Amino acid sequence: KQWYQRRVRELSWYSRKFAATFLGKVPESTHEEALKCFLQSEEVAPRSWNRNVYLIGRMYYRLENRIKAREYLELVLSLPNIIADDTEIDEDAADLYRKLG
């Protein structure tokens, strides 16, 4: 559900219109709803998946909560890279962290 909500929320205007043509209506989702799901996942299994920690930081960034965004991005950058995906997550987190200034 988390990925779905984030993906739906980030669809471009053109993609929404295209999807609406075939689906009749594009489901709605908000950054707040996605953040809630990511936080619930983190509560169940803290720091067990680097991508989830990164996505929490990203949602806070999108919601313009720079302090919380920085906190979670710093956290994900401090976590060990266990799976191949973690290296890409580190790069994305570092890029977003730089945008925070």
C-alpha positions in Angstrom: 0.0 0.0 0.0 2.8 2.4 0.8 4.5 2.2 -2.6 1.1 2.5 -4.3 0.2 5.6 -2.4 3.5 7.3 -3.1 3.4 6.4 -6.8 -0.2 7.6 -7.2 0.7 10.9 -5.4 3.6 11.5 -7.7 1.9 10.9 -11.0 2.3 13.8 -13.4 -0.7 15.6 -14.8 -0.3 13.8 -18.1 0.0 10.4 -16.5 -3.1 11.1 -14.4 -5.1 12.0 -17.6 -3.8 9.0 -19.4 -4.7 6.6 -16.6 -8.1 8.2 -16.2 -8.8 7.4 -19.8 -8.4 3.7 -19.1 -9.4 3.4 -15.5 -12.1 6.0 -15.4 -10.6 7.6 -12.3 -7.2 7.8 -10.8 -7.2 6.9 -7.1 -6.2 9.8 -4.8 -3.5 9.7 -2.2 -1.7 12.3 -0.2 1.9 12.7 1.1 0.4 12.6 4.6 -1.2 9.2 4.0 2.0 7.8 2.5 4.0 9.1 5.5 1.6 7.5 7.9 2.1 4.1 6.2 5.9 4.4 6.2 5.9 5.4 9.9 3.7 2.5 10.8 6.1 0.1 8.9 9.0 1.7 10.7 7.3 1.2 14.1 6.7 -2.5 13.4 10.3 -3.2 12.2 12.6 -0.2 13.1 15.5 0.4 10.7 15.0 -3.0 9.0 14.7 -1.5 5.5 16.8 1.4 4.4 14.3 2.4 1.6 11.5 2.9 4.2 13.6 5.2 6.3 14.6 7.1 3.2 11.0 7.4 2.1 10.0 8.8 5.5 12.6 11.5 5.0 11.4 12.1 1.5 7.8 12.5 2.6 8.8 14.9 5.3 10.8 16.9 2.7 7.7 17.0 0.4 5.7 18.2 3.4 8.3 20.9 4.0 9.3 19.6 7.4 13.0 20.1 7.0 13.9 19.2 10.5 12.3 15.7 10.4 13.5 15.2 6.8 17.1 15.9 7.8 16.7 13.5 10.8 15.5 10.6 8.7 18.0 11.3 5.9 20.9 11.4 8.4 19.6 8.1 9.8 19.4 6.3 6.5 22.9 7.5 5.6 24.2 6.1 8.9 22.6 2.6 8.3 24.8 -0.2 6.9 24.2 -1.2 3.3 23.0 -4.8 3.4 21.3 -5.3 0.1 22.2 -4.0 -3.4 19.3 -1.5 -3.2 20.8 0.2 -0.2 23.6 1.8 -2.3 21.1 3.5 -4.5 19.1 4.6 -1.5 22.3 6.2 0.0 22.8 8.1 -3.3 19.2 9.3 -3.3 19.3 10.3 0.4 22.6 12.1 -0.1 21.1 14.1 -3.0 18.0 15.0 -1.1 20.1 15.9 2.0 22.2 18.3 -0.1 18.9 20.0 -1.3 18.1 20.7 2.4 21.3 22.8 2.6 
